Amino acid sequence: MNKIPFKGVIAYPITPFDAGEKVDVPLFRRLVERLVANGSHGIAPLGSTGVLPYLSDEEKEAVTEATLLQVAGRVPVLVGVSNLTTEKTIYHAQFAEKAGATAVMIIPMSYWKLTDDEIVAHYDAVASKISIPIMAYNNPATGGVDMSPALLKRLLEIPNVTMIKESTGDVQRMHHLRRELGEDVAFYNGSNPLALAAFSAGATGWCTAAPNLIPSLNLALCEAVEANDLAKAQRVFYEQLELLKFIVVKGLPRAIKAGLNILGEEGGYLRSPLKPLTDEEITELRNILTQIKN
């Protein structure tokens, strides 16, 4: 088992729907192909961008299979398998492994606030039922749980848990992770506006939906960091910063769909209760994308 199979830019595809709000699998596969063709180092379906909580079990399975069929081994695939219950999380993790996923990503989702011991037991139970690596995803804004560095350190004692995705938006947390957990631990940035700062703090990669719209700039930032070219890294980061902030503030599924349409790509529909960006927001996004291309 390659314990840390991801590095660089890990791209999140949206889950597009048709006019009847059914998952549009053919369009999804085209969008995945576009991400691979544009140079993404990994593909991560069924995250926040892919509206994981809005999908049925059958739809999650269809998206997982469609991703792996389309990617066809060209880049590693990280499948989101989070669920409210441990039983369901295990089910989706096992399905992803059997389908050929490289690794799975799990965020502790809960209605009741979970204790640290409950979270550790949750991850441990899932890890005991699969043999592929697990990325522990910390995003209190969506999951409602903020996993402390001390808790993440406990999770990393579970053999399969080998990666951490940090999305609190606190760059000091990333420095703390590097200092406390050491050089051998792979942590990934999930906060788009902190992309440069996160790489500077030692992030192994960047999990982002931005490659749907600006793949060349995302990859250029990663390459500049690898080349230790700070001036270039700063330049390409500032060039994309307004877009990175916009897609986070407006909501990734809405913003990416609108951006694809602006670029002349089919973005499909959203599933209720999500609604498209307003005309004013679309105009703002179009202006941002125009300025980037100029």
C-alpha positions as CSV (number, residue, x, y, z in Angstrom):
1,M,0.0,0.0,0.0
2,N,1.3,3.4,-1.0
3,K,0.5,5.2,2.3
4,I,0.7,8.7,0.8
5,P,-0.4,8.4,-2.9
6,F,-1.3,12.1,-3.5
7,K,0.8,15.1,-4.1
8,G,0.2,18.4,-5.9
9,V,-3.2,19.6,-7.1
10,I,-6.1,17.2,-6.2
11,A,-9.1,18.4,-8.2
12,Y,-12.7,18.2,-7.1
13,P,-15.3,17.7,-9.8
14,I,-18.9,19.0,-9.3
15,T,-21.7,16.6,-9.4
16,P,-23.9,17.9,-12.2
17,F,-27.7,17.3,-12.3
18,D,-30.1,17.4,-15.2
19,A,-33.2,19.6,-15.4
20,G,-35.1,17.0,-13.3
21,E,-32.4,17.1,-10.6
22,K,-31.1,13.6,-11.4
23,V,-27.4,13.0,-11.5
24,D,-26.1,13.5,-15.0
25,V,-23.5,10.8,-15.2
26,P,-22.4,11.3,-18.8
27,L,-21.8,15.0,-18.1
28,F,-20.0,14.2,-14.9
29,R,-17.6,11.9,-16.8
30,R,-16.9,14.7,-19.3
31,L,-16.1,17.1,-16.5
32,V,-13.8,14.5,-14.9
33,E,-12.0,13.9,-18.2
34,R,-11.5,17.7,-18.5
35,L,-9.8,17.8,-15.1
36,V,-7.5,14.9,-16.0
37,A,-6.7,16.3,-19.4
38,N,-5.8,19.7,-17.9
39,G,-3.1,18.2,-15.7
40,S,-4.6,17.6,-12.3
41,H,-2.5,15.3,-10.2
42,G,-5.5,13.6,-8.6
43,I,-9.3,13.5,-8.7
44,A,-11.5,13.6,-5.6
45,P,-15.2,13.0,-6.2
46,L,-17.9,13.3,-3.5
47,G,-16.5,16.1,-1.5
48,S,-18.2,19.4,-0.6
49,T,-18.0,20.5,-4.3
50,G,-19.7,17.2,-5.3
51,V,-22.5,17.8,-2.8
52,L,-21.9,14.4,-1.1
53,P,-24.7,14.9,1.6
54,Y,-27.3,15.5,-1.1
55,L,-26.8,12.2,-2.8
56,S,-28.5,8.8,-2.3
57,D,-26.4,5.7,-1.7
58,E,-27.0,4.6,-5.3
59,E,-26.0,8.0,-6.7
60,K,-22.7,8.0,-4.6
61,E,-22.0,4.5,-6.0
62,A,-22.7,5.7,-9.6
63,V,-20.4,8.7,-9.2
64,T,-17.6,6.6,-7.7
65,E,-17.8,4.1,-10.5
66,A,-18.0,6.8,-13.2
67,T,-14.9,8.5,-11.8
68,L,-12.8,5.4,-11.8
69,L,-13.9,4.3,-15.2
70,Q,-13.1,7.7,-16.7
71,V,-9.8,8.2,-14.9
72,A,-8.8,4.7,-15.8
73,G,-5.7,4.7,-13.6
74,R,-4.1,7.8,-15.1
75,V,-4.1,9.6,-11.8
76,P,-4.9,8.6,-8.2
77,V,-8.5,8.9,-7.1
78,L,-9.6,10.0,-3.6
79,V,-13.3,9.1,-2.9
80,G,-15.3,10.9,-0.2
81,V,-17.2,8.3,1.8
82,S,-18.4,10.3,4.9
83,N,-21.7,9.6,6.5
84,L,-23.5,10.2,9.8
85,T,-23.1,6.6,10.9
86,T,-20.1,4.4,11.1
87,E,-21.9,1.6,9.5
88,K,-22.7,3.6,6.4
89,T,-19.2,5.1,6.2
90,I,-17.8,1.6,6.3
91,Y,-20.2,0.6,3.5
92,H,-19.2,3.4,1.2
93,A,-15.5,2.9,2.0
94,Q,-15.6,-0.7,1.1
95,F,-17.5,0.1,-2.1
96,A,-14.9,2.6,-3.1
97,E,-12.1,0.2,-2.4
98,K,-13.7,-2.6,-4.5
99,A,-14.4,-0.1,-7.3
100,G,-10.6,0.7,-7.4
101,A,-10.2,3.9,-5.4
102,T,-6.7,4.8,-4.4
103,A,-7.8,6.2,-1.0
104,V,-10.9,7.5,0.8
105,M,-11.5,10.7,2.6
106,I,-13.6,10.9,5.8
107,I,-14.9,13.9,7.6
108,P,-16.6,13.2,11.0
109,M,-20.2,14.2,10.3
110,S,-22.6,14.5,13.2
111,Y,-25.9,15.8,14.5
112,W,-24.8,15.4,18.1
113,K,-21.3,16.8,18.9
114,L,-18.9,13.9,18.9
115,T,-16.3,13.4,21.6
116,D,-12.6,12.8,20.6
117,D,-13.0,9.1,21.7
118,E,-16.0,8.7,19.5
119,I,-14.2,10.2,16.5
120,V,-11.2,7.9,17.0
121,A,-13.4,4.9,17.3
122,H,-15.3,5.9,14.1
123,Y,-12.1,6.1,12.1
124,D,-10.6,3.0,13.6
125,A,-13.7,1.0,12.7
126,V,-13.6,2.1,9.1
127,A,-9.9,1.5,8.8
128,S,-10.2,-2.0,10.1
129,K,-12.6,-2.9,7.2
130,I,-10.5,-1.6,4.3
131,S,-6.9,-1.8,3.2
132,I,-6.5,1.5,1.3
133,P,-5.3,4.7,2.9
134,I,-7.6,7.2,4.6
135,M,-7.4,11.0,4.5
136,A,-8.9,12.5,7.7
137,Y,-10.7,15.7,6.7
138,N,-11.0,18.6,9.2
139,N,-13.6,21.2,8.1
140,P,-15.7,22.5,11.0
141,A,-17.6,24.8,8.7
142,T,-19.3,21.9,6.9
143,G,-18.8,19.0,9.3
144,G,-19.5,20.8,12.5
145,V,-16.5,19.3,14.3
146,D,-13.1,20.8,14.7
147,M,-10.5,18.2,15.1
148,S,-7.6,19.5,17.2
149,P,-4.0,18.7,16.3
150,A,-3.9,16.5,19.4
151,L,-6.9,14.5,18.0
152,L,-5.4,14.3,14.6
153,K,-2.2,12.9,16.1
154,R,-4.3,10.2,17.7
155,L,-5.9,9.4,14.4
156,L,-2.6,9.0,12.7
157,E,-1.8,6.1,15.1
158,I,-4.4,4.1,13.1
159,P,-2.3,2.4,10.4
160,N,-4.6,3.3,7.5
161,V,-5.0,7.0,8.4
162,T,-2.0,8.4,6.7
163,M,-3.1,11.9,5.4
164,I,-4.8,15.0,6.8
165,K,-6.8,17.6,5.0
166,E,-6.9,20.8,6.9
167,S,-9.7,23.3,6.0
168,T,-10.1,25.5,9.0
169,G,-8.6,28.5,7.1
170,D,-6.1,28.9,9.9
171,V,-2.5,28.8,8.5
172,Q,-1.1,28.7,12.1
173,R,-2.9,25.4,12.4
174,M,-0.9,24.1,9.5
175,H,2.4,25.3,11.0
176,H,1.4,23.6,14.2
177,L,0.6,20.4,12.4
178,R,4.0,20.4,10.7
179,R,5.8,21.1,14.0
180,E,3.8,18.6,16.1
181,L,3.4,15.8,13.6
182,G,6.8,16.0,11.9
183,E,8.0,15.9,8.3
184,D,6.8,12.4,7.5
185,V,3.1,13.3,7.9
186,A,1.3,14.4,4.7
187,F,-1.2,17.2,5.2
188,Y,-3.2,18.9,2.5
189,N,-4.7,22.3,2.2
190,G,-8.4,22.6,1.7
191,S,-8.7,26.3,2.1
192,N,-8.4,27.9,-1.3
193,P,-7.3,31.4,-0.2
194,L,-4.5,29.9,1.9
195,A,-3.0,28.0,-1.0
196,L,0.4,29.8,-1.0
197,A,0.6,30.0,2.8
198,A,-0.2,26.3,3.1
199,F,2.5,25.2,0.7
200,S,4.9,27.5,2.6
201,A,3.9,25.7,5.8
202,G,4.8,22.3,4.2
203,A,1.5,21.1,2.7
204,T,2.0,18.0,0.5
205,G,-0.9,19.0,-1.8
206,W,-3.9,21.3,-2.4
207,C,-7.4,19.9,-2.6
208,T,-9.4,22.3,-4.7
209,A,-12.3,22.8,-7.1
210,A,-10.5,25.7,-8.8
211,P,-9.0,23.5,-11.6
212,N,-12.5,23.3,-13.1
213,L,-11.9,27.0,-14.0
214,I,-8.2,27.9,-13.9
215,P,-6.1,24.7,-14.0
216,S,-3.0,26.3,-15.5
217,L,-2.7,28.8,-12.7
218,N,-3.3,26.2,-10.0
219,L,-0.6,24.0,-11.5
220,A,1.7,26.9,-12.0
221,L,1.5,27.7,-8.3
222,C,2.4,24.1,-7.3
223,E,5.3,24.0,-9.8
224,A,6.7,27.3,-8.6
225,V,6.6,26.1,-5.0
226,E,8.4,22.9,-6.0
227,A,11.0,24.9,-7.8
228,N,11.5,27.2,-4.7
229,D,10.7,30.2,-6.9
230,L,8.9,32.4,-4.4
231,A,8.5,35.4,-6.7
232,K,6.7,33.3,-9.3
233,A,4.6,31.6,-6.6
234,Q,3.5,34.9,-5.3
235,R,2.7,36.3,-8.7
236,V,0.6,33.4,-9.9
237,F,-1.1,33.1,-6.5
238,Y,-2.2,36.8,-6.4
239,E,-3.4,36.4,-10.0
240,Q,-5.9,33.8,-8.9
241,L,-6.7,35.0,-5.4
242,E,-9.9,36.9,-6.2
243,L,-11.3,33.8,-7.9
244,L,-10.3,31.6,-5.0
245,K,-12.0,33.8,-2.5
246,F,-15.1,34.2,-4.7
247,I,-15.8,30.5,-5.1
248,V,-15.5,29.9,-1.4
249,V,-17.7,32.8,-0.4
250,K,-20.4,32.0,-3.0
251,G,-20.4,28.2,-2.4
252,L,-18.3,25.8,-4.5
253,P,-21.1,24.0,-6.4
254,R,-22.9,27.2,-7.4
255,A,-19.7,29.1,-8.3
256,I,-18.1,26.2,-10.3
257,K,-21.2,25.5,-12.2
258,A,-21.6,29.2,-13.1
259,G,-17.9,29.5,-14.0
260,L,-18.1,26.5,-16.3
261,N,-21.0,28.0,-18.1
262,I,-19.1,31.3,-18.5
263,L,-16.2,29.4,-20.0
264,G,-18.5,27.8,-22.5
265,E,-18.6,24.5,-20.8
266,E,-21.8,22.7,-19.7
267,G,-22.1,22.8,-16.0
268,G,-25.5,21.1,-15.6
269,Y,-28.0,22.0,-12.9
270,L,-28.0,22.1,-9.1
271,R,-30.1,20.0,-6.7
272,S,-32.5,21.8,-4.5
273,P,-32.3,23.6,-2.1
274,L,-29.2,24.9,-3.9
275,K,-30.0,27.6,-6.4
276,P,-27.8,29.2,-9.2
277,L,-25.8,32.4,-8.6
278,T,-27.7,35.6,-9.1
279,D,-27.2,37.6,-12.3
280,E,-25.1,40.1,-10.3
281,E,-22.9,37.4,-9.0
282,I,-22.5,35.8,-12.4
283,T,-21.4,39.2,-13.8
284,E,-18.9,39.5,-10.9
285,L,-17.5,36.1,-11.7
286,R,-17.3,36.8,-15.4
287,N,-15.3,39.9,-14.7
288,I,-12.9,38.0,-12.4
289,L,-12.4,35.3,-15.1
290,T,-11.9,37.9,-17.8
291,Q,-9.3,39.7,-15.8
292,I,-7.4,36.5,-15.2
293,K,-7.4,35.7,-18.9
294,N,-6.2,39.2,-19.7
